[in-house]
Amino acid sequence: MSFPFEPEPVGYVYEQIADHLEQRIRSGELGPNTRLPAEARLAREYRVALGTTRNAVRLLASRGLVRVVRAKGVYVLPLEPRPVSGEAAVKGSPLGDRRWLRLESPR
């Protein structure tokens, strides 16, 4: 499954590329533990400067979707379940189980 990329005229292109790559990760096109193409290859694929793809990869890493291994590459991390809107993940016991907490809106 491939998602076409058409940059929007408004906003940062690196954020749009990161969002596009996130779609590809969440759809399973880029599965867990797979290596992303090199930043130079991504730059050619998206027809942008190398720095733009570097910023997109950094953004994906800050979102917890990829892991950057110096001199080895960028690898997709296994996805954690996303909370439903209005819910937040709360760490439970030291064993790491997770419970979901519904956030009430202020009145």
LOPASE-16322 format. One record per atom (N, C-alpha, C): residue in one letter; atom name; y, x, z. Coordinates in nm, 2 decimals, decimal comma, padded with zeros to 4 digits, always signed. Layout:
BEGIN
{resn A | name CA | c2 Y | c1 X | c3 Z}
...
//
This chain:
BEGIN
{resn M | name N | c2 -00,12 | c1 +00,08 | c3 +00,00}
{resn M | name CA | c2 +00,00 | c1 +00,00 | c3 +00,00}
{resn M | name C | c2 +00,12 | c1 +00,09 | c3 +00,00}
{resn S | name N | c2 +00,21 | c1 +00,07 | c3 -00,09}
{resn S | name CA | c2 +00,33 | c1 +00,15 | c3 -00,10}
{resn S | name C | c2 +00,46 | c1 +00,06 | c3 -00,08}
{resn F | name N | c2 +00,55 | c1 +00,11 | c3 -00,01}
{resn F | name CA | c2 +00,68 | c1 +00,03 | c3 +00,01}
{resn F | name C | c2 +00,78 | c1 +00,10 | c3 -00,08}
{resn P | name N | c2 +00,85 | c1 +00,03 | c3 -00,17}
{resn P | name CA | c2 +00,95 | c1 +00,09 | c3 -00,25}
{resn P | name C | c2 +01,07 | c1 +00,12 | c3 -00,16}
{resn F | name N | c2 +01,14 | c1 +00,23 | c3 -00,19}
{resn F | name CA | c2 +01,26 | c1 +00,27 | c3 -00,11}
{resn F | name C | c2 +01,38 | c1 +00,26 | c3 -00,20}
{resn E | name N | c2 +01,47 | c1 +00,17 | c3 -00,15}
{resn E | name CA | c2 +01,60 | c1 +00,15 | c3 -00,22}
{resn E | name C | c2 +01,71 | c1 +00,17 | c3 -00,11}
{resn P | name N | c2 +01,78 | c1 +00,28 | c3 -00,11}
{resn P | name CA | c2 +01,88 | c1 +00,30 | c3 +00,00}
{resn P | name C | c2 +01,99 | c1 +00,19 | c3 -00,01}
{resn E | name N | c2 +02,03 | c1 +00,15 | c3 +00,11}
{resn E | name CA | c2 +02,14 | c1 +00,05 | c3 +00,12}
{resn E | name C | c2 +02,27 | c1 +00,13 | c3 +00,11}
{resn P | name N | c2 +02,37 | c1 +00,06 | c3 +00,06}
{resn P | name CA | c2 +02,50 | c1 +00,13 | c3 +00,05}
{resn P | name C | c2 +02,57 | c1 +00,15 | c3 +00,18}
{resn V | name N | c2 +02,53 | c1 +00,08 | c3 +00,29}
{resn V | name CA | c2 +02,59 | c1 +00,09 | c3 +00,42}
{resn V | name C | c2 +02,49 | c1 +00,16 | c3 +00,51}
{resn G | name N | c2 +02,53 | c1 +00,25 | c3 +00,59}
{resn G | name CA | c2 +02,45 | c1 +00,32 | c3 +00,69}
{resn G | name C | c2 +02,40 | c1 +00,46 | c3 +00,65}
{resn Y | name N | c2 +02,34 | c1 +00,53 | c3 +00,74}
{resn Y | name CA | c2 +02,30 | c1 +00,66 | c3 +00,72}
{resn Y | name C | c2 +02,17 | c1 +00,66 | c3 +00,64}
{resn V | name N | c2 +02,16 | c1 +00,74 | c3 +00,54}
{resn V | name CA | c2 +02,03 | c1 +00,75 | c3 +00,46}
{resn V | name C | c2 +01,92 | c1 +00,80 | c3 +00,54}
{resn Y | name N | c2 +01,94 | c1 +00,89 | c3 +00,63}
{resn Y | name CA | c2 +01,83 | c1 +00,95 | c3 +00,71}
{resn Y | name C | c2 +01,77 | c1 +00,84 | c3 +00,80}
{resn E | name N | c2 +01,85 | c1 +00,74 | c3 +00,85}
{resn E | name CA | c2 +01,80 | c1 +00,63 | c3 +00,93}
{resn E | name C | c2 +01,72 | c1 +00,54 | c3 +00,84}
{resn Q | name N | c2 +01,76 | c1 +00,52 | c3 +00,72}
{resn Q | name CA | c2 +01,69 | c1 +00,43 | c3 +00,63}
{resn Q | name C | c2 +01,55 | c1 +00,49 | c3 +00,59}
{resn I | name N | c2 +01,55 | c1 +00,62 | c3 +00,57}
{resn I | name CA | c2 +01,43 | c1 +00,69 | c3 +00,54}
{resn I | name C | c2 +01,33 | c1 +00,69 | c3 +00,66}
{resn A | name N | c2 +01,39 | c1 +00,71 | c3 +00,78}
{resn A | name CA | c2 +01,30 | c1 +00,70 | c3 +00,90}
{resn A | name C | c2 +01,25 | c1 +00,56 | c3 +00,91}
{resn D | name N | c2 +01,33 | c1 +00,46 | c3 +00,89}
{resn D | name CA | c2 +01,28 | c1 +00,32 | c3 +00,89}
{resn D | name C | c2 +01,17 | c1 +00,29 | c3 +00,79}
{resn H | name N | c2 +01,19 | c1 +00,35 | c3 +00,67}
{resn H | name CA | c2 +01,09 | c1 +00,33 | c3 +00,56}
{resn H | name C | c2 +00,96 | c1 +00,40 | c3 +00,60}
{resn L | name N | c2 +00,97 | c1 +00,52 | c3 +00,65}
{resn L | name CA | c2 +00,85 | c1 +00,59 | c3 +00,70}
{resn L | name C | c2 +00,78 | c1 +00,52 | c3 +00,81}
{resn E | name N | c2 +00,86 | c1 +00,46 | c3 +00,90}
{resn E | name CA | c2 +00,80 | c1 +00,39 | c3 +01,01}
{resn E | name C | c2 +00,72 | c1 +00,27 | c3 +00,96}
{resn Q | name N | c2 +00,78 | c1 +00,20 | c3 +00,86}
{resn Q | name CA | c2 +00,70 | c1 +00,09 | c3 +00,79}
{resn Q | name C | c2 +00,57 | c1 +00,14 | c3 +00,74}
{resn R | name N | c2 +00,57 | c1 +00,25 | c3 +00,68}
{resn R | name CA | c2 +00,45 | c1 +00,31 | c3 +00,62}
{resn R | name C | c2 +00,35 | c1 +00,35 | c3 +00,73}
{resn I | name N | c2 +00,40 | c1 +00,39 | c3 +00,85}
{resn I | name CA | c2 +00,31 | c1 +00,43 | c3 +00,96}
{resn I | name C | c2 +00,25 | c1 +00,30 | c3 +01,02}
{resn R | name N | c2 +00,34 | c1 +00,20 | c3 +01,05}
{resn R | name CA | c2 +00,29 | c1 +00,08 | c3 +01,11}
{resn R | name C | c2 +00,20 | c1 +00,00 | c3 +01,02}
{resn S | name N | c2 +00,21 | c1 +00,01 | c3 +00,89}
{resn S | name CA | c2 +00,12 | c1 -00,06 | c3 +00,80}
{resn S | name C | c2 -00,01 | c1 +00,00 | c3 +00,79}
{resn G | name N | c2 -00,02 | c1 +00,13 | c3 +00,83}
{resn G | name CA | c2 -00,15 | c1 +00,20 | c3 +00,82}
{resn G | name C | c2 -00,16 | c1 +00,29 | c3 +00,70}
{resn E | name N | c2 -00,06 | c1 +00,29 | c3 +00,62}
{resn E | name CA | c2 -00,06 | c1 +00,37 | c3 +00,50}
{resn E | name C | c2 -00,06 | c1 +00,52 | c3 +00,55}
{resn L | name N | c2 +00,01 | c1 +00,55 | c3 +00,65}
{resn L | name CA | c2 +00,01 | c1 +00,68 | c3 +00,71}
{resn L | name C | c2 -00,06 | c1 +00,66 | c3 +00,85}
{resn G | name N | c2 -00,18 | c1 +00,69 | c3 +00,86}
{resn G | name CA | c2 -00,26 | c1 +00,67 | c3 +00,98}
{resn G | name C | c2 -00,24 | c1 +00,77 | c3 +01,09}
{resn P | name N | c2 -00,29 | c1 +00,74 | c3 +01,20}
{resn P | name CA | c2 -00,29 | c1 +00,83 | c3 +01,32}
{resn P | name C | c2 -00,35 | c1 +00,97 | c3 +01,28}
{resn N | name N | c2 -00,29 | c1 +01,07 | c3 +01,33}
{resn N | name CA | c2 -00,33 | c1 +01,21 | c3 +01,32}
{resn N | name C | c2 -00,32 | c1 +01,26 | c3 +01,17}
{resn T | name N | c2 -00,27 | c1 +01,19 | c3 +01,08}
{resn T | name CA | c2 -00,25 | c1 +01,24 | c3 +00,95}
{resn T | name C | c2 -00,12 | c1 +01,32 | c3 +00,94}
{resn R | name N | c2 -00,12 | c1 +01,41 | c3 +00,85}
{resn R | name CA | c2 +00,00 | c1 +01,50 | c3 +00,84}
{resn R | name C | c2 +00,10 | c1 +01,44 | c3 +00,74}
{resn L | name N | c2 +00,22 | c1 +01,43 | c3 +00,78}
{resn L | name CA | c2 +00,33 | c1 +01,38 | c3 +00,69}
{resn L | name C | c2 +00,34 | c1 +01,49 | c3 +00,58}
{resn P | name N | c2 +00,39 | c1 +01,45 | c3 +00,46}
{resn P | name CA | c2 +00,42 | c1 +01,55 | c3 +00,36}
{resn P | name C | c2 +00,53 | c1 +01,64 | c3 +00,41}
{resn A | name N | c2 +00,53 | c1 +01,76 | c3 +00,36}
{resn A | name CA | c2 +00,63 | c1 +01,86 | c3 +00,40}
{resn A | name C | c2 +00,77 | c1 +01,80 | c3 +00,38}
{resn E | name N | c2 +00,87 | c1 +01,85 | c3 +00,46}
{resn E | name CA | c2 +01,01 | c1 +01,80 | c3 +00,45}
{resn E | name C | c2 +01,06 | c1 +01,82 | c3 +00,31}
{resn A | name N | c2 +01,03 | c1 +01,93 | c3 +00,25}
{resn A | name CA | c2 +01,08 | c1 +01,96 | c3 +00,11}
{resn A | name C | c2 +01,02 | c1 +01,85 | c3 +00,01}
{resn R | name N | c2 +00,90 | c1 +01,82 | c3 +00,03}
{resn R | name CA | c2 +00,83 | c1 +01,72 | c3 -00,06}
{resn R | name C | c2 +00,90 | c1 +01,58 | c3 -00,03}
{resn L | name N | c2 +00,92 | c1 +01,55 | c3 +00,10}
{resn L | name CA | c2 +00,98 | c1 +01,42 | c3 +00,13}
{resn L | name C | c2 +01,12 | c1 +01,42 | c3 +00,06}
{resn A | name N | c2 +01,19 | c1 +01,53 | c3 +00,07}
{resn A | name CA | c2 +01,33 | c1 +01,53 | c3 +00,01}
{resn A | name C | c2 +01,32 | c1 +01,51 | c3 -00,14}
{resn R | name N | c2 +01,22 | c1 +01,56 | c3 -00,21}
{resn R | name CA | c2 +01,21 | c1 +01,53 | c3 -00,35}
{resn R | name C | c2 +01,16 | c1 +01,39 | c3 -00,38}
{resn E | name N | c2 +01,07 | c1 +01,34 | c3 -00,29}
{resn E | name CA | c2 +01,02 | c1 +01,20 | c3 -00,31}
{resn E | name C | c2 +01,14 | c1 +01,10 | c3 -00,29}
{resn Y | name N | c2 +01,22 | c1 +01,12 | c3 -00,19}
{resn Y | name CA | c2 +01,33 | c1 +01,03 | c3 -00,16}
{resn Y | name C | c2 +01,46 | c1 +01,07 | c3 -00,24}
{resn R | name N | c2 +01,46 | c1 +01,18 | c3 -00,31}
{resn R | name CA | c2 +01,58 | c1 +01,23 | c3 -00,38}
{resn R | name C | c2 +01,70 | c1 +01,25 | c3 -00,30}
{resn V | name N | c2 +01,68 | c1 +01,32 | c3 -00,19}
{resn V | name CA | c2 +01,79 | c1 +01,35 | c3 -00,09}
{resn V | name C | c2 +01,78 | c1 +01,50 | c3 -00,06}
{resn A | name N | c2 +01,88 | c1 +01,54 | c3 +00,02}
{resn A | name CA | c2 +01,89 | c1 +01,68 | c3 +00,06}
{resn A | name C | c2 +01,78 | c1 +01,70 | c3 +00,17}
{resn L | name N | c2 +01,74 | c1 +01,83 | c3 +00,19}
{resn L | name CA | c2 +01,64 | c1 +01,87 | c3 +00,29}
{resn L | name C | c2 +01,69 | c1 +01,83 | c3 +00,43}
{resn G | name N | c2 +01,81 | c1 +01,85 | c3 +00,46}
{resn G | name CA | c2 +01,87 | c1 +01,82 | c3 +00,59}
{resn G | name C | c2 +01,85 | c1 +01,67 | c3 +00,62}
{resn T | name N | c2 +01,86 | c1 +01,59 | c3 +00,52}
{resn T | name CA | c2 +01,85 | c1 +01,44 | c3 +00,54}
{resn T | name C | c2 +01,70 | c1 +01,41 | c3 +00,58}
{resn T | name N | c2 +01,61 | c1 +01,47 | c3 +00,52}
{resn T | name CA | c2 +01,47 | c1 +01,44 | c3 +00,56}
{resn T | name C | c2 +01,44 | c1 +01,50 | c3 +00,70}
{resn R | name N | c2 +01,50 | c1 +01,62 | c3 +00,73}
{resn R | name CA | c2 +01,48 | c1 +01,67 | c3 +00,86}
{resn R | name C | c2 +01,54 | c1 +01,58 | c3 +00,97}
{resn N | name N | c2 +01,65 | c1 +01,52 | c3 +00,95}
{resn N | name CA | c2 +01,71 | c1 +01,43 | c3 +01,04}
{resn N | name C | c2 +01,62 | c1 +01,30 | c3 +01,05}
{resn A | name N | c2 +01,56 | c1 +01,26 | c3 +00,94}
{resn A | name CA | c2 +01,47 | c1 +01,14 | c3 +00,95}
{resn A | name C | c2 +01,35 | c1 +01,17 | c3 +01,03}
{resn V | name N | c2 +01,29 | c1 +01,29 | c3 +01,02}
{resn V | name CA | c2 +01,17 | c1 +01,33 | c3 +01,09}
{resn V | name C | c2 +01,21 | c1 +01,34 | c3 +01,24}
{resn R | name N | c2 +01,32 | c1 +01,40 | c3 +01,27}
{resn R | name CA | c2 +01,37 | c1 +01,41 | c3 +01,41}
{resn R | name C | c2 +01,38 | c1 +01,27 | c3 +01,47}
{resn L | name N | c2 +01,43 | c1 +01,18 | c3 +01,40}
{resn L | name CA | c2 +01,45 | c1 +01,04 | c3 +01,44}
{resn L | name C | c2 +01,31 | c1 +00,98 | c3 +01,47}
{resn L | name N | c2 +01,21 | c1 +01,00 | c3 +01,38}
{resn L | name CA | c2 +01,08 | c1 +00,95 | c3 +01,40}
{resn L | name C | c2 +01,02 | c1 +01,01 | c3 +01,53}
{resn A | name N | c2 +01,04 | c1 +01,14 | c3 +01,55}
{resn A | name CA | c2 +00,99 | c1 +01,20 | c3 +01,67}
{resn A | name C | c2 +01,05 | c1 +01,14 | c3 +01,80}
{resn S | name N | c2 +01,18 | c1 +01,11 | c3 +01,79}
{resn S | name CA | c2 +01,25 | c1 +01,05 | c3 +01,91}
{resn S | name C | c2 +01,20 | c1 +00,91 | c3 +01,93}
{resn R | name N | c2 +01,15 | c1 +00,84 | c3 +01,83}
{resn R | name CA | c2 +01,09 | c1 +00,71 | c3 +01,84}
{resn R | name C | c2 +00,95 | c1 +00,72 | c3 +01,89}
{resn G | name N | c2 +00,89 | c1 +00,84 | c3 +01,90}
{resn G | name CA | c2 +00,75 | c1 +00,85 | c3 +01,95}
{resn G | name C | c2 +00,65 | c1 +00,82 | c3 +01,84}
{resn L | name N | c2 +00,69 | c1 +00,83 | c3 +01,72}
{resn L | name CA | c2 +00,59 | c1 +00,80 | c3 +01,61}
{resn L | name C | c2 +00,52 | c1 +00,92 | c3 +01,55}
{resn V | name N | c2 +00,59 | c1 +01,04 | c3 +01,56}
{resn V | name CA | c2 +00,53 | c1 +01,16 | c3 +01,50}
{resn V | name C | c2 +00,55 | c1 +01,27 | c3 +01,61}
{resn R | name N | c2 +00,46 | c1 +01,37 | c3 +01,58}
{resn R | name CA | c2 +00,47 | c1 +01,50 | c3 +01,67}
{resn R | name C | c2 +00,49 | c1 +01,61 | c3 +01,57}
{resn V | name N | c2 +00,59 | c1 +01,69 | c3 +01,60}
{resn V | name CA | c2 +00,63 | c1 +01,81 | c3 +01,52}
{resn V | name C | c2 +00,56 | c1 +01,93 | c3 +01,58}
{resn V | name N | c2 +00,47 | c1 +01,99 | c3 +01,50}
{resn V | name CA | c2 +00,41 | c1 +02,12 | c3 +01,55}
{resn V | name C | c2 +00,46 | c1 +02,23 | c3 +01,47}
{resn R | name N | c2 +00,53 | c1 +02,32 | c3 +01,53}
{resn R | name CA | c2 +00,60 | c1 +02,43 | c3 +01,47}
{resn R | name C | c2 +00,50 | c1 +02,51 | c3 +01,38}
{resn A | name N | c2 +00,54 | c1 +02,54 | c3 +01,26}
{resn A | name CA | c2 +00,46 | c1 +02,61 | c3 +01,16}
{resn A | name C | c2 +00,33 | c1 +02,55 | c3 +01,12}
{resn K | name N | c2 +00,31 | c1 +02,42 | c3 +01,16}
{resn K | name CA | c2 +00,19 | c1 +02,35 | c3 +01,13}
{resn K | name C | c2 +00,22 | c1 +02,22 | c3 +01,05}
{resn G | name N | c2 +00,32 | c1 +02,15 | c3 +01,09}
{resn G | name CA | c2 +00,35 | c1 +02,03 | c3 +01,02}
{resn G | name C | c2 +00,39 | c1 +01,92 | c3 +01,12}
{resn V | name N | c2 +00,41 | c1 +01,80 | c3 +01,06}
{resn V | name CA | c2 +00,44 | c1 +01,68 | c3 +01,14}
{resn V | name C | c2 +00,33 | c1 +01,58 | c3 +01,13}
{resn Y | name N | c2 +00,28 | c1 +01,54 | c3 +01,24}
{resn Y | name CA | c2 +00,16 | c1 +01,45 | c3 +01,25}
{resn Y | name C | c2 +00,19 | c1 +01,32 | c3 +01,31}
{resn V | name N | c2 +00,13 | c1 +01,21 | c3 +01,25}
{resn V | name CA | c2 +00,15 | c1 +01,08 | c3 +01,30}
{resn V | name C | c2 +00,08 | c1 +01,06 | c3 +01,43}
{resn L | name N | c2 +00,14 | c1 +01,00 | c3 +01,53}
{resn L | name CA | c2 +00,08 | c1 +00,97 | c3 +01,66}
{resn L | name C | c2 +00,02 | c1 +00,84 | c3 +01,65}
{resn P | name N | c2 -00,09 | c1 +00,81 | c3 +01,73}
{resn P | name CA | c2 -00,15 | c1 +00,68 | c3 +01,74}
{resn P | name C | c2 -00,04 | c1 +00,58 | c3 +01,80}
{resn L | name N | c2 -00,04 | c1 +00,46 | c3 +01,74}
{resn L | name CA | c2 +00,06 | c1 +00,36 | c3 +01,78}
{resn L | name C | c2 +00,02 | c1 +00,30 | c3 +01,91}
{resn E | name N | c2 +00,12 | c1 +00,27 | c3 +01,99}
{resn E | name CA | c2 +00,10 | c1 +00,20 | c3 +02,12}
{resn E | name C | c2 +00,14 | c1 +00,05 | c3 +02,08}
{resn P | name N | c2 +00,08 | c1 -00,04 | c3 +02,15}
{resn P | name CA | c2 +00,12 | c1 -00,18 | c3 +02,13}
{resn P | name C | c2 +00,27 | c1 -00,20 | c3 +02,16}
{resn R | name N | c2 +00,33 | c1 -00,27 | c3 +02,07}
{resn R | name CA | c2 +00,48 | c1 -00,30 | c3 +02,09}
{resn R | name C | c2 +00,49 | c1 -00,42 | c3 +02,18}
{resn P | name N | c2 +00,59 | c1 -00,42 | c3 +02,27}
{resn P | name CA | c2 +00,61 | c1 -00,54 | c3 +02,35}
{resn P | name C | c2 +00,67 | c1 -00,65 | c3 +02,27}
{resn V | name N | c2 +00,64 | c1 -00,77 | c3 +02,31}
{resn V | name CA | c2 +00,69 | c1 -00,89 | c3 +02,24}
{resn V | name C | c2 +00,84 | c1 -00,90 | c3 +02,28}
{resn S | name N | c2 +00,92 | c1 -00,95 | c3 +02,19}
{resn S | name CA | c2 +01,06 | c1 -00,96 | c3 +02,22}
{resn S | name C | c2 +01,08 | c1 -01,03 | c3 +02,36}
{resn G | name N | c2 +01,17 | c1 -00,96 | c3 +02,44}
{resn G | name CA | c2 +01,20 | c1 -01,01 | c3 +02,57}
{resn G | name C | c2 +01,10 | c1 -00,96 | c3 +02,68}
{resn E | name N | c2 +01,01 | c1 -00,87 | c3 +02,64}
{resn E | name CA | c2 +00,92 | c1 -00,81 | c3 +02,73}
{resn E | name C | c2 +00,94 | c1 -00,66 | c3 +02,73}
{resn A | name N | c2 +00,90 | c1 -00,59 | c3 +02,84}
{resn A | name CA | c2 +00,91 | c1 -00,45 | c3 +02,84}
{resn A | name C | c2 +00,78 | c1 -00,39 | c3 +02,91}
{resn A | name N | c2 +00,74 | c1 -00,28 | c3 +02,86}
{resn A | name CA | c2 +00,62 | c1 -00,22 | c3 +02,92}
{resn A | name C | c2 +00,66 | c1 -00,16 | c3 +03,05}
{resn V | name N | c2 +00,57 | c1 -00,18 | c3 +03,15}
{resn V | name CA | c2 +00,59 | c1 -00,12 | c3 +03,28}
{resn V | name C | c2 +00,47 | c1 -00,04 | c3 +03,32}
{resn K | name N | c2 +00,49 | c1 +00,08 | c3 +03,36}
{resn K | name CA | c2 +00,37 | c1 +00,16 | c3 +03,40}
{resn K | name C | c2 +00,33 | c1 +00,11 | c3 +03,54}
{resn G | name N | c2 +00,20 | c1 +00,10 | c3 +03,54}
{resn G | name CA | c2 +00,14 | c1 +00,04 | c3 +03,67}
{resn G | name C | c2 +00,09 | c1 +00,16 | c3 +03,76}
{resn S | name N | c2 -00,04 | c1 +00,17 | c3 +03,78}
{resn S | name CA | c2 -00,09 | c1 +00,26 | c3 +03,87}
{resn S | name C | c2 -00,09 | c1 +00,41 | c3 +03,81}
{resn P | name N | c2 -00,11 | c1 +00,51 | c3 +03,89}
{resn P | name CA | c2 -00,12 | c1 +00,64 | c3 +03,85}
{resn P | name C | c2 -00,22 | c1 +00,66 | c3 +03,74}
{resn L | name N | c2 -00,32 | c1 +00,57 | c3 +03,73}
{resn L | name CA | c2 -00,42 | c1 +00,58 | c3 +03,62}
{resn L | name C | c2 -00,37 | c1 +00,55 | c3 +03,49}
{resn G | name N | c2 -00,24 | c1 +00,50 | c3 +03,48}
{resn G | name CA | c2 -00,18 | c1 +00,48 | c3 +03,35}
{resn G | name C | c2 -00,20 | c1 +00,34 | c3 +03,29}
{resn D | name N | c2 -00,26 | c1 +00,25 | c3 +03,36}
{resn D | name CA | c2 -00,27 | c1 +00,11 | c3 +03,30}
{resn D | name C | c2 -00,13 | c1 +00,05 | c3 +03,28}
{resn R | name N | c2 -00,12 | c1 -00,03 | c3 +03,18}
{resn R | name CA | c2 +00,01 | c1 -00,09 | c3 +03,15}
{resn R | name C | c2 +00,00 | c1 -00,24 | c3 +03,17}
{resn R | name N | c2 +00,11 | c1 -00,29 | c3 +03,23}
{resn R | name CA | c2 +00,13 | c1 -00,43 | c3 +03,25}
{resn R | name C | c2 +00,25 | c1 -00,47 | c3 +03,17}
{resn W | name N | c2 +00,26 | c1 -00,60 | c3 +03,14}
{resn W | name CA | c2 +00,38 | c1 -00,65 | c3 +03,07}
{resn W | name C | c2 +00,47 | c1 -00,73 | c3 +03,16}
{resn L | name N | c2 +00,59 | c1 -00,70 | c3 +03,16}
{resn L | name CA | c2 +00,69 | c1 -00,77 | c3 +03,25}
{resn L | name C | c2 +00,79 | c1 -00,84 | c3 +03,16}
{resn R | name N | c2 +00,80 | c1 -00,97 | c3 +03,19}
{resn R | name CA | c2 +00,90 | c1 -01,05 | c3 +03,11}
{resn R | name C | c2 +01,03 | c1 -01,03 | c3 +03,17}
{resn L | name N | c2 +01,13 | c1 -01,00 | c3 +03,09}
{resn L | name CA | c2 +01,27 | c1 -00,98 | c3 +03,14}
{resn L | name C | c2 +01,34 | c1 -01,11 | c3 +03,13}
{resn E | name N | c2 +01,40 | c1 -01,16 | c3 +03,24}
{resn E | name CA | c2 +01,47 | c1 -01,28 | c3 +03,24}
{resn E | name C | c2 +01,61 | c1 -01,25 | c3 +03,19}
{resn S | name N | c2 +01,67 | c1 -01,34 | c3 +03,11}
{resn S | name CA | c2 +01,81 | c1 -01,32 | c3 +03,07}
{resn S | name C | c2 +01,90 | c1 -01,36 | c3 +03,19}
{resn P | name N | c2 +02,01 | c1 -01,29 | c3 +03,20}
{resn P | name CA | c2 +02,11 | c1 -01,32 | c3 +03,31}
{resn P | name C | c2 +02,17 | c1 -01,46 | c3 +03,29}
{resn R | name N | c2 +02,20 | c1 -01,53 | c3 +03,39}
{resn R | name CA | c2 +02,25 | c1 -01,67 | c3 +03,38}
{resn R | name C | c2 +02,40 | c1 -01,67 | c3 +03,40}
//
